[in-house]
């Protein structure tokens, strides 16, 4: 009787952890905004906006969770959501609210962390691809 080969856990590089945690923080903020919008008494419009924010927050939460678990298919969604949030923040910079600068900076950090080679290598290893030709991260 053979013993199945035990796979070693894939180490998570710091940039991947940073991207996952920041995306999770944005998910919580968007869910909070969705709840706040839904409970305002402005009729169906606020409820509709609140529902859309809740759905987007749930999507960001799934992206953050899946990134943390190092699923090989999540890199595109991670970069795409951060670029979308970055575009919203940059377009809002003209309002002279300092918060948008912080949001833009944090989303730029997510994008950079997601496209770093160490992130790609970790996700490739997590997929189970041959890694005998890959350097350690």
N, C-alpha and C positions, 0 to 999 in steps of 0.2 A: 504494500500500500504506500503510495507516494504522498508526501506532504506538499500541499500547494505552496508555491513560492510566495513569500510575503513581500508585498510592495512597500518600499520605504515611503513615508510621507514626503510630499514635495515641499521644499522650503518656500516660504512666501517672501519675495523680495520686498524691501521697505517701500519702493514706489508703488507697488501693487496694493500694499496695505493702506498707504496714504490715499490712493485713489478710491479704494473701497470705503474707507471711513468718511472721507469728505462727501462722497456721493450719498452715504447713509445720513449724514447730517442734513444735506439738502433735501433728502426725502422727508425727514421729520419736519423741516421748516415748511415744505410745500403742503404736507398733510395738515399742519397747524393752520396755514393760510386757508386751506380748503374748509376746515371746520369753522374757522372764523367767518368766512364768507357765507357759509350755509346757514349760520344762525342769525345773520343780520335779517332784519325784516324789510327787505327791499323787493320782496316778491319772488317770482319765478326766476328772474335773471340772476339774482345772487345765489339761489339754490343751484342753478345750472353751472355757474362759474365754480361754485364750491364742489360740485360733483366732479367736474373736469379736473380741478386741482387735486382732489382726493385720488382720482384715477392716475394722474401723472405722478403724484407722490408714491402711490403703490408701485408704479412702474420703476421709479427711481430706487425704491426700496428693494425690489427684485434684482435690479442691476447691481446694487451694492452688495446684497447677499450672495449673488452668484459670482461676483468678482472676488469676494472674500473666500468663497469655496473653490476658486480657481478653475472655473469651467472654461474650457478652451474657446467656446463660441461667444463669449461675452465682450470681447475687446471692442468690436464695432459699436455695440450698444453703449458701452461706457464712453467711448470717444464722441459718438453722436449726441448723446444726452448732454455731455459737458459742453460741446460746441453750441448746441441749442441754447443752453443756459448762458453761455458766454455771449452769444449774439444778443440775447435779451438784455443782459447787463450792460453791454457796450452801447446799445441803442438807448438805454436809460441814463447814461452818464450825463447827458445834457441837463438833467433835472437838478444837478448840483447836490445830490444827496450822496454823502460819503459811503453809504452802505453799498451802493452799486459798484464802487471801486473795489470793495472787499469781495463782493460776489464775483466780479470779473477776474480778479486775481486768483481766487480759489479755484474757479473753473479752468483757468489757464494752467494752474498747477495739476489739476486732474488730467487735462489733455496731455501735458508733458509726461506725467507719470505713466499714463496709459500707453504712450508710444515709445517709451524707452526699450532698448533691446532686452534688458533683464526681465521686463514684464512679458514680452513675447516668448522668451525662453522658458519662463516659469509656466506660462499657459500651454506651451507646446509639450513640456514635460508632463504636466497634469493630464494632458490628453492621452499620454501613454506612447507617444512617438518614440522611435529609437533616439536615444540621446548619447550614444557613445562618441559622436562627433561634436557634441556641444560642450562648451566650457562650463565650469561651475559658476553659478550666480550667487 
